[in-house]
Amino acid sequence: MPSRTGLLTAVHLANIAKTLSATRPYALNTLYLQFHPQVAANVSCPQALGRFVASVYQSSVIWLGSEVDLRIVTGSLRPGGGSFESFVNRKRPTTVDYLFYDYALSSSGSGVEKCLVERYQGAKVVELDTLGVEPPSLPAAGTDSTFRTYRNVVLGGTFDRIHAGHKVLLTQAVLLATERLVVGVTDGDMIKSKKLYELIMPAAQRIEHVREFLEAIDPFLRYEVVPILDPFGPTATDPNMDLIVVSTETARGGAKVNELRAQNGLNQLEVHTIELLDDESTVEDKEDKISSSNQRMDLLGTRLRPRKPAPAHIPAKPYIIGLIGGIASGKSKMLERFQDFGAGIIDCDKLAHQLYEPEEECYQQVVATFGREILNPDGTINRKALGAIVFANPLKLEQLNGIMWKAIAKRANELIRTLHEQHGKEVIVMEAAVMLRAGWHNNCHEVWSCIVPREEAIRRLMERNQLDEPDAVRRVDAQPTSNQEMVQHSDIVFCTMWSYEYSQQQAEKAWAIIKQDLKLKL
């Protein structure tokens, strides 16, 4: 379906919930909300408008649905930008499919409507139902003598997948600035403390999204959107800054910035603090505030990229999914879930255990390489003793991998044929922690991964395997693939950090996608 954009010109701000809800039948992707000049002339800007912006963004998911990108335009309220003739001919939005109004249009139309029709030729004009709605009583412009604006404003954040909280923060900063807004976008080690940081978009994309949003809502300011690798960014050295905007969560950062500026002989910044928005649609396991963490949690169990065509060297059937994950990541339980859904499953770790048996070809090679001290009294391989050797020495681990990987791949291919031809399995999920290093993912139609933070993996390993912390740390750190690398190769990602039910929901979402894609009746 093509992208649909709407531009709403509003007068009745007190009725904004009804007005925005009335646009839902038009299945918009993006909706710009701008203010009629009579509103602009009567709103005490920017403080009154700032409160309005925060309340609308907070409830917009309920009124519009999560699929609509709402953007509240503030540029028309700026001195010199108050006419729509000036605003609509600048940068954003470039195309509009619907021109919405929350008031009845006269037969001749005013300058506002004529300007918009000329600018967006072909757009459908829609008068939304506002029967019985009276214009709100608004404070006169300039009545708030305590509110100040500043030439140069700065703020920082991760800004991963712009959400309502980001929009409030950025819009408030725009309203406070008269000339220049500097936005620092965190990158490098700064993002590693974030929940599911492996799913954070690259800094270049986040910077572009921030810049595009700012220019869309107010093209009259000068924007500098830059990556930052420490908590201070340009605030440490730029003398041309007047105000820093922070949230209640990062308020202490404003004081730290001023401490550093004092050390560097720079002026102290005024600090403006913005309240975080509560998430009105939150559920158990998620944060109560609107956050990027919640959005990244919503990505779990969904496609991160479009489904790829099947590689030429792999038969279309059965459909093979490679499931990867670090030690203690919950991938074995995830594998069981897909078995319950009807998939054929292959646990490559269990295959390796079978291949250690005395009657297997690998047995003699392993014993010859690592010595008879790895054997139990009955002649079987003591995998705990073998593990202690290889996890303590990367070279020995490579030796073991060289013996086992080829044998495991051969046995897995045999099982794939059996599961498909003899048991009728259309989808086969093959789980292997070493899949990427061994190159087995090249023989899968797609790859799914299961991740948990390093600290959680260490805790689980100590509890499950009765290991002391140094041993657990060595095992976790000896893993062949990092969470970030796994996510980069994955079509779908799971994380088992939260409740059993939340992990189950992730699996169900992924399986529903596969059923839909392959048109299965499992």
PyMOL commands that set and color helices and strands:
alter all, ss='L'
color gray80, all
select helices_A, chain A and resi 13-21+24-26+37-40+47-64+75-77+84-87+111-119+164-176+188-191+197-199+203-217+233-236+251-263+292-299+331-341+348-355+361-370+372-374+383-391+394-421+435-438+440-443+454-465+469-477+483-488+500-518
alter helices_A, ss='H'
color red, helices_A
select strands_A, chain A and resi 5-10+30-35+69-72+98-101+124-127+150-157+177-186+222-228+243-247+270-274+319-325+344-347+427-431+446-451+492-495
alter strands_A, ss='S'
color yellow, strands_A
deselect
rebuild
show_as cartoon
